[in-house]
């Protein structure tokens, strides 16, 4: 079914403006019957921040922004789904056009700006689907015009803790002015202190809710030292490394679109994202696990992400160019590697090459 859907839908989607194509993809997935996936091989299973994942492959925030199809995506074979970014109040985001495909580079640039239907709408959807189970994380952000952005995060943690498998604090989007400034040490420390306090305060009714921090791949290593130190001190449950990049790696072929403002994702981000992941892994020292995102578009790149330090991986832009069949390809690649290496568990690979990655020249 997934292969047929990819073959039929992709030519149509490619003929449309990227944002219109995304909207149509959501609609199609809402109406196309998706059978339950085959049961995952037990060797793909991972227990991470207290949750049992049937496989390590998730879909990153940004695809299902408003929690319209998390159960469809789980049936498509993902081990987990992250919805959002959700803001407390509805907001339109930046003006269009704000999404660009760089076909020659297998990349995407976006400057969406946290377009969101708002917390109330998404909360109703997640509460209604809660009995279905499955791991559905909620990525939260602040409204652009919020007077107190930290208060926005606290408010969303309080509201979503009961319906989210985990909550991701997103302070790394480049498309909300000033948001990445929240990665600075004093601001981040206050943010995480208030977020963790809010999570713990509602836990008697909401149950345990892991809190993850999503960071940018553009941090200087001295700033990464601060971020990891604060995350460890405030006892977050994990980190996602990372978001899109505002840099433009050498060798981009689509020179015109590469000049568009916004965050770059897709294949050209892979080397930088893997380097930042490995740098984070060696600093975390196994205190909490990491989720690797950025540039995955094959089984090999997913395995590389795991070896660089990721216990779980997330894809999004790779789906634009490879379709949903990418999920099954990654699973096959992992299982083939386990067979070849006579390994019993995917956990054996996590961080196995992190030190080597950090010793390489910095990605251009």
N, C-alpha and C positions, 0 to 999 in steps of 0.2 A: 504493500500500500504506500509506504513512504517513498520508495523508488518511483512508483507511478506518479505520485503527487509531485515529486521533484521534476520529473520529465515534462509533465503537462503544464505546471505552473511557472517554471522559471522563464521560459521565453516571454510569457505575458508580463510577468513582473519586471523583466529587464526593459520592456518597451515603455514603462511608465517612469515618471518622476520618482526618485528614490523614496520620498516620504509617502507618496500615493501608493507605491508598491508595498511599502511596509504595512500601510493601513489595509490594503487588499489581502495581504498574507494573513493578517489577524482574522479578517472576515472569513477567508477560506478555511482556516483551521477551526473556526467555530462551527462550520457546517459540514465539513468532510468527516465522515465516520472514521474514527481512528481505533483500530482494535487494540486490546491490551498488548504490551510488548512481551516478547518471550522472557522467561525468567532469566535474570542475569547469572552468569557463572559466579559461583561463590568466591572465586579468587579475585573478583573485581570489588568485592565488598570492602568498605572502609568504615571504621568508627572514628569520627572526628568531632571535636567539641561536644561529646556526649550524645551524638546522633548517629544512627546506623544508616549508612548510605549503601544502596544495592550496587551502585557503581560510582566512580568519582567524577563523572562528567555532568556539569551543570550548564544551564543557560544563564548568561550574565544579565544583570539589570540593564534595561534599555529596550529590550525586545517587547516584553509584556509589561509595559509601563503601568498599566492600570488594573492588573490582575484579572484580565478578561479570559485567559485561556491556560492557567497553570496546570490544570488536570489534563488537558490535551497534550501539553508539552511533556508531562510525565509519561503519558501513554506513548509518546514518540520515542521513548527510550532514555530520556535524561534521568540521572540519579537524583537531581534536585533542580529546582527552578527558583530564581531570584526575581521578584517583581519590583517595579519601581523604575526610577526614583520617584517616591511619593512625597509631596509637600503637604503641610497642614491644610492650606487653603488652595482651591483650584487656581491654576495660572496657565496662561497660554504659552509661555516660553518666548523665545526670540522670533522675529519675523522670518517668513519664508522668502527665498529658499534657504534652508539651514541644514540640509543633508546632501552629501555629494559622494558618488561612487567614483573611485579612481580605478577603472577596470584594468588598465595595463599593470597596475601595481598590486592588485588584489587588496585594495585598501578603501577605507571610508573616512571621510571627515564630517563631523557633526558639530553644530553649535545650537542644539535644540534648546538648551536653557531650562531644563527641568519642567517641560510641559507636563502637566499633571491634572487629573480630574479631582484631586484633593483627597484628604484623608477619609472623609465621611463615605464617599462612594466606594473607595477601595476596601475600607473596613467592612462594609456590608457584604461585598463579594467574598472576601476571605472568610468571614463568619459563616456564610451560607455553604461554602465548600469544605469547611473544616472537617466534617465527618468522613470525607473521602480519604483522608490521610495523605501520606507522601510528604516529602520535605520541601516546603515552600518558604523561602526566606523573603524578608521585606527590606528593601533598600530605601532609606529615608534621607531627606534633605530639607533645607530651609527655604522658605519663600524668599524671592529676590528682594522684596521690600520690607522684610521682617525687621522690626526695631531691635529685637533680641534673637539672634539666630540660634544661640544655644538653647533658648527656651523652646524653639520650634522642635529641635531634636528631642528634648525631654518630653514634650507633649506627645510626639509620635511614639516614642518608646512606651510611654504609659498606656497609650491606646492600642498599640499593635502587639504588645508582648503576649497577650492571651491567644492570638490567632496566627502568630508567626513561629515557624520552626526556629528561626534565628532572625536577628535584626542587624543590618549593616548600616553603620554611620558613614555616609558618603560626604567627605569634605574635599574631594579631589577632582570634581568636575571643573574644567577650565571655562565653562560657559555661563557661570553665574559670577558676576564681578565680585572679587574679594573673597570668594569661598575658599580658595586654596590657602589664603592667609590663615585659615583656622588650623593649618598644619604647624604653625609656629608654636614653639614650646609652651609659652604661658597660656595661650588661648586653648591649645589642645588639652593641656592638663586640666583646666577648668571644665572644658566640654566633657571629657571622659569621666571626670569625677561626678559631674551632675547626671550624666547618662547612666552610669553604673549604679548610682544611688537610686535613680528612678526605677531602673530594672529591679533592683533588690526590694524596693518598697512595694512594688506591685506583685512580686513573686508569690506571696501566700495565696493570691487568687488566680494569678496568670500562670503559675508554674515556672520552672526554670527556662529562661530564654537566653541563649548565647548571644553576646554582643560582639560584632566584628567591626573592624576599622578598615575602610578602603582608602588607600593612598595613591598618590600620583607616581608615575615612573620618572618624573622630572626632578625629584628631590635631589639636592646635593647630599653627598654622603654624610657630611657633618649634621645636616638637618635630619637625615635618616637615623643617625645615632640618637638624636633627641626624641624622635617619634617612637622608635622602638623602646627606648628607655621609659618613656611615659606610658606607653601601652603595657609594658611589663609591670610597672609600678601600680597602675590602675587596674590591673588584672582583667584586661579584655580577654575574650575567649579565642580570638583569632584575628588575622589580618588578610585582606585581599590586596594582592599586588599584581597589577595595579589598574589604573584607569587609562584614559587616552593620553596621548602626548601632544604638547604644543610645539614640540620640535618637528623638524622635517628631515628625516634621515637622508643621507647622501644616496643618490642613485634613483630617486623617484623619477618615473618616466612621464607621468602626467603633470607637466610643469604648470599648466594653467590652473588646474583644480588644486594643485598643491599649495597655491597661494591663498586659497580660501582660509578665512579665520576659523578656528575651532580645534577640536581634539581629533587627532589622527589615530585610527585603529586599523587592524588587519595585519597582513603579512609583514609590512615594513617595521612594525612595532616589535616584532618577536625578539630580536636580539637585545634591545634595550629592556624590554619587560622581563626577559629571562635573567639579565644581569642584575636588575633591581630586586628580583625575587631571590636570587642567590645571596646578594648582599644582605637582604633582610633575614634570610634563613640563618646565616652564620651569626648574626647579631641576636636573634631570638633565642638561640641555644636550646631549642626544644621546649621552651616554656609554654608555648601554644602553637597550634598548627597554622599553616598558611594555605590560602587559595590562590592559585596562579591563573592570571588572565592576561590576554594580550598577544595576538598574533597566531593563535592556534588555528591551523587549517588542514591538518593531517594527523594521522596517528603518530608519525615521528615527532612532530612538534609538540604534541600532547605529552609524549613520553619524555621529551627533553625538559618540558616544564616540571614534570614530577621529579626528575633527577636533579633539577635545579633547586628543589625545595618544596614543591607543592604537594600537599596531601590530597587536594581536590583541584580540579581545573574548571574553568568556565570558558565557553565559546559564545560568540555572537557574530562578529563580522565575517568569520569563516563560513558561516551558514549562508551569507549573501551569495558567495561564489561557489560553494560546494553543496548547498542544500542540506536537508535533514539527514541524508545518508552519511554525513560526516560523523554522526554519533556512533553508528555501527562500525564505521571504519576505525575509529579510535579504540573501541572495545576489542576489535580483532587484533589491532597492533599490540595492545597491552597483553592480551592472552598469548600471542605469538612470542613476545619477548619473555614472558614467564616460562613458556615451554622451552624456549631455546636456552634459557639460563637455569633451568631446573629450579626455579624459585616458587615458593608456595604462596607468597603474599605480595601484593602491590606495595605494601609498606616497606618492603626491602629496598625499593628503588628511591624512596623519598629522600631527597637531599644527597644522594650518593655522589653527585658530581658538583655540588654547590661550591666547594673549595676550589675546584678546577675552573669553574666559570668565573669566579671572582679574580682569578689570576690572569685571565685573558685581557688583551687590550680593550679599552673602553669602546663600545660600539660607535661607529661613525654616524 
